[in-house]
Amino acid sequence: MHIVVCVKQVPDTKIIKINPKTNTLDRRSAPAILNPYDAHAVQEAVRMKKVQGDGRISVVSMGPPQATAIIKKSVEIGADEGYLISDRAFAGADTLATSYALSKALDKIAKIQPIDMIICGKHAIDGDTGQVGPGIARRLDIPPITNVIEVCEINEAEKTALVKRKVINGYELLQVNMPCLLTVEKEINHIEYSPLPNMLKAARYEPIIWSVNDLEDVDRTQLGLKGSPTIVGKMFTPPKPDGGKRLEGTTDEQVKQLMDVLMDKKELFYVK
Ligand SMILES: Cc1cc2nc3c(=O)[nH]c(=O)nc-3n(C[C@H](O)[C@H](O)[C@H](O)COP(=O)(O)OP(=O)(O)OC[C@H]3O[C@@H](n4cnc5c(N)ncnc54)[C@H](O)[C@@H]3O)c2cc1C
């Protein structure tokens, strides 16, 4: 079974600062990390490989040369091979152009070894659209299953997977034909400590880097800024919400004040 995980390098949004003058992200203020959802995606591929007792895990990323760091990180988690597509032609890509470029890289990886499953994170913590995974599936004409919280069973003979996906009031259990594309939630697994041999392999590992010329049947008008119909109208920092109301007085008085607030907003809590 060949699983390919799409991994994206993102700034650590827990520490990133916003330039108050330009209202844009100061990308130098935070280290670049493997998108946390993608770390869970790689971990899930490792778990599936262990359960199946065999298989191959590749990861692919589109980004600048520094993105090799997250490919090495993926190898540390347990990926066997890593590909980076990196070229000025990809710069300025929106989600449409990103999914196009990644689908061309996936076509090439599939020629090396046919792909049974593609896994993406639910979303990237910087762009946060959640569009790239389904976009890739549409381009490759394979079924996408989003918000997956468990891969329950893989039937390699029948080429099917049984997966659980999160929905508003619970979950759905779906059987899907492979090849398919899953986007995964964080609760799908816990990131395990990497074993020492993986760390040693990752330290020495050199990802395979492809430029646009290495990909086949590429329509260059669909790449980068040229292939990106999205227009960013405005970027701004949302206003800080007002501080909450402080309850005063005795416990009874505070309970009464709290009840008044709750009854005021009862429609928000579905109180009848
Ligand atoms: C006009 C415009 C110009 C832009 N220019 C740039 C630019 O020059 N440089 C830049 O970095 N961003 C740029 N962006 C942002 C870029 O569009 C998004 O970062 C990118 O398309 C991914 O979208 P997302 O972050 O919403 O990912 P999501 O759709 O939220 O990501 C879901 C999953 O898709 C996969 N994925 C997403 N992106 C990648 C990737 N690059 N490689 C591998 N897997 C991936 C991961 O598994 C991820 O968990 C631009 C956006 C716009 C609108």
The ligand as an SDF file (V2000), in Angstrom:
LIG
                    3D

 53 58  0  0  0  0  0  0  0  0999 V2000
   -3.4340   35.6640   -4.2850 C   0  0  0  0  0  0  0  0  0  0  0  0
   -2.7210   34.7670   -3.3190 C   0  0  0  0  0  0  0  0  0  0  0  0
   -1.3340   34.6500   -3.3530 C   0  0  0  0  0  0  0  0  0  0  0  0
   -0.6610   33.7990   -2.4790 C   0  0  0  0  0  0  0  0  0  0  0  0
    0.6840   33.7000   -2.5390 N   0  0  0  0  0  0  0  0  0  0  0  0
    1.3570   32.8600   -1.7190 C   0  0  0  0  0  0  0  0  0  0  0  0
    2.7680   32.7050   -1.7920 C   0  0  0  0  0  0  0  0  0  0  0  0
    3.4300   33.3370   -2.6110 O   0  0  0  0  0  0  0  0  0  0  0  0
    3.3730   31.8340   -0.9190 N   0  0  0  0  0  0  0  0  0  0  0  0
    2.6400   31.1340   -0.0220 C   0  0  0  0  0  0  0  0  0  0  0  0
    3.2260   30.3430    0.7550 O   0  0  0  0  0  0  0  0  0  0  0  0
    1.3130   31.2390    0.0700 N   0  0  0  0  0  0  0  0  0  0  0  0
    0.6410   32.0830   -0.7450 C   0  0  0  0  0  0  0  0  0  0  0  0
   -0.6900   32.2050   -0.6560 N   0  0  0  0  0  0  0  0  0  0  0  0
   -1.3920   31.3630    0.2970 C   0  0  0  0  0  0  0  0  0  0  0  0
   -1.7340   30.0580   -0.4090 C   0  0  0  0  0  0  0  0  0  0  0  0
   -2.8200   30.2170   -1.2490 O   0  0  0  0  0  0  0  0  0  0  0  0
   -2.1410   29.0220    0.5890 C   0  0  0  0  0  0  0  0  0  0  0  0
   -1.2030   28.9890    1.6270 O   0  0  0  0  0  0  0  0  0  0  0  0
   -2.1630   27.6240   -0.0430 C   0  0  0  0  0  0  0  0  0  0  0  0
   -2.9220   27.5980   -1.2140 O   0  0  0  0  0  0  0  0  0  0  0  0
   -2.7340   26.5960    0.8830 C   0  0  0  0  0  0  0  0  0  0  0  0
   -4.0050   27.0000    1.2960 O   0  0  0  0  0  0  0  0  0  0  0  0
   -4.3550   26.8750    2.8130 P   0  0  0  0  0  0  0  0  0  0  0  0
   -3.2290   27.4220    3.5970 O   0  0  0  0  0  0  0  0  0  0  0  0
   -5.7080   27.4430    3.0150 O   0  0  0  0  0  0  0  0  0  0  0  0
   -4.3530   25.2910    2.9900 O   0  0  0  0  0  0  0  0  0  0  0  0
   -5.5320   24.3160    3.4010 P   0  0  0  0  0  0  0  0  0  0  0  0
   -6.3960   24.0580    2.2480 O   0  0  0  0  0  0  0  0  0  0  0  0
   -6.1710   24.8100    4.6810 O   0  0  0  0  0  0  0  0  0  0  0  0
   -4.6140   23.0560    3.6960 O   0  0  0  0  0  0  0  0  0  0  0  0
   -5.1830   21.7590    3.8370 C   0  0  0  0  0  0  0  0  0  0  0  0
   -4.1090   20.7300    3.6330 C   0  0  0  0  0  0  0  0  0  0  0  0
   -3.6540   20.7670    2.2870 O   0  0  0  0  0  0  0  0  0  0  0  0
   -2.2760   20.4220    2.2370 C   0  0  0  0  0  0  0  0  0  0  0  0
   -1.5050   21.5770    1.7350 N   0  0  0  0  0  0  0  0  0  0  0  0
   -1.8560   22.8740    1.6800 C   0  0  0  0  0  0  0  0  0  0  0  0
   -0.8610   23.5930    1.1210 N   0  0  0  0  0  0  0  0  0  0  0  0
    0.1360   22.7290    0.8300 C   0  0  0  0  0  0  0  0  0  0  0  0
    1.4350   22.8620    0.2560 C   0  0  0  0  0  0  0  0  0  0  0  0
    1.9230   24.0430   -0.1330 N   0  0  0  0  0  0  0  0  0  0  0  0
    2.1890   21.7550    0.1010 N   0  0  0  0  0  0  0  0  0  0  0  0
    1.7160   20.5340    0.4800 C   0  0  0  0  0  0  0  0  0  0  0  0
    0.5080   20.3550    1.0480 N   0  0  0  0  0  0  0  0  0  0  0  0
   -0.2660   21.4390    1.2070 C   0  0  0  0  0  0  0  0  0  0  0  0
   -1.8590   20.0940    3.6770 C   0  0  0  0  0  0  0  0  0  0  0  0
   -2.0790   18.7130    3.8970 O   0  0  0  0  0  0  0  0  0  0  0  0
   -2.8620   20.8930    4.4910 C   0  0  0  0  0  0  0  0  0  0  0  0
   -3.0640   20.3810    5.7900 O   0  0  0  0  0  0  0  0  0  0  0  0
   -1.3950   33.0610   -1.5170 C   0  0  0  0  0  0  0  0  0  0  0  0
   -2.7740   33.2030   -1.4590 C   0  0  0  0  0  0  0  0  0  0  0  0
   -3.4360   34.0400   -2.3410 C   0  0  0  0  0  0  0  0  0  0  0  0
   -4.9300   34.1550   -2.2370 C   0  0  0  0  0  0  0  0  0  0  0  0
  1  2  1  0
  2  3  1  0
  2 52  2  0
  3  4  2  0
  4  5  1  0
  4 50  1  0
  5  6  2  0
  6  7  1  0
  6 13  1  0
  7  8  2  0
  7  9  1  0
  9 10  1  0
 10 11  2  0
 10 12  1  0
 12 13  2  0
 13 14  1  0
 14 15  1  0
 14 50  1  0
 15 16  1  0
 16 17  1  0
 16 18  1  0
 18 19  1  0
 18 20  1  0
 20 21  1  0
 20 22  1  0
 22 23  1  0
 23 24  1  0
 24 25  2  0
 24 26  1  0
 24 27  1  0
 27 28  1  0
 28 29  2  0
 28 30  1  0
 28 31  1  0
 31 32  1  0
 32 33  1  0
 33 34  1  0
 33 48  1  0
 34 35  1  0
 35 36  1  0
 35 46  1  0
 36 37  1  0
 36 45  1  0
 37 38  2  0
 38 39  1  0
 39 40  1  0
 39 45  2  0
 40 41  1  0
 40 42  2  0
 42 43  1  0
 43 44  2  0
 44 45  1  0
 46 47  1  0
 46 48  1  0
 48 49  1  0
 50 51  2  0
 51 52  1  0
 52 53  1  0
M  END
$$$$
